[in-house]
Amino acid sequence: MLSEVEAKVDAGKRVTRAEGLWLLKEAPLLELGALAQEVRFRVIPERRVTFVIDSNPNYTNVCVTDCQFCAFYRKPGSPEAYTLTVDEVLKKVESAAEKGATTVLLQGGHNPEIPLEYYLTLVRETRRRFPQVTPHFFSASEIQTMSQTAGLGVREILSRLREAGQCTLPGGGAEVLSEKVRKRIEPKKGGPSAWLDVHREAHRLGFKSTATMMYGHLEQPEDIFDHLDAVRDLQDEQAGFTAFVPWSFKPENTLLEKWIKHYAGPNQYLRMLAVARLYLDNFPHIQASWFSEGKRVGQLALRFGADDFGGTLFEENVHAAANFVNKVMVVEVCTLIREAGFTPTQRTTLYEILKVY
């Protein structure tokens, strides 16, 4: 079957769902990776691997959504709950900017006490004070929270954020875009449409965004392809996604931990990346995550179809809450990419090239 898929890909034909399922479940891993790497070089012929200098701070851990996979959030009134002021958040942006960051990925819990003007001010002031930094702020579910709290439609919320200076959205909060899975692990977040509709409206307004997937919990292969089909279809429709970014579930300190008997390992991650490269034929970039999977696995991922190495993540608290901490600085990112046989290349949020190392 792999040779048939290869012939199909060589002819520029699209991989079907049935073929994708076979690739995910049965294809020989090394041969699958080699095919994905062939396709990667057709999309991006250069031996460059991009990365962004960024940070991922949080403005609140207060959340009313009670996702079973999250170790970060605290309920309103918890002694560990916090919500930063605008100035406190901007100090974090300033700290990242001083280290050379060109992107700040800002996310938080779903806190209904925060007014819309807070979010708009964060965008405006980031643009005003740190023009070199792209405010890559707020996941789709945070946009939904703003909409509910302000009593405005999602399109209006996005329009106001765009007027304030925002032009990209992170892809967080997708988890697995399967009705069954989302109902089980995040029933208050809504089905796949809750995430997809925000990104669709954002793309219509000219935003670019990423598509993510957090796997390795309760999903089955069919659920994975519900997700891949959903983002591939939306990309066909709007062409607004810059990259696909999968990572594996981190179980410690979560409600979901007790239900998971087998965790996703490196082989599953490499397989997921390779399948994504072949199946998501309309995505320009597939991102490897040294951060979520470990530095060595991140390097291997660059041989399985990935062309991007993510970011430096000077600050990160969500994975840390699940006792998964993995830090790196720019010089080590460059070393890891070089060791894997590629040229480290700094990019912007929108994949514009800033520097070739």
Buried (B, 14 or more C-beta within 10 A) or exposed (E): EBEEBBEBBEEEEBBEBEBBBBBBEEBEEEEBBBBBBBBBEEBBEEEBBBBBBBBBBBBBBBBBBBBBBBBBBBEEEEEEBBBBEBEEBBEBBBBBBEBEBBBBBBBBBBBEEBEBEBBBBBBBBBBEEBEEBBBBBBBBBBBBBBBEBBEBEBBBBBBBBBEBBBBBBBBBBBBBBBEBBBEBBBEEBBBBEBBBBBBBBBBEBEBBBBBBBBBBBBBEEEBBBBBBBBBBEBBEEBEBBBBBBBBBBBBEEBBBBEEBEEEBEBEBBBBBBBBBBBBBBBBBBBBBBBBBBBBEBBBBBBBBBBBBBBBBBBBBBBBBBBEBEBEBEBEEBBBBBBEBEBBBBBBBBEBEEEEEB
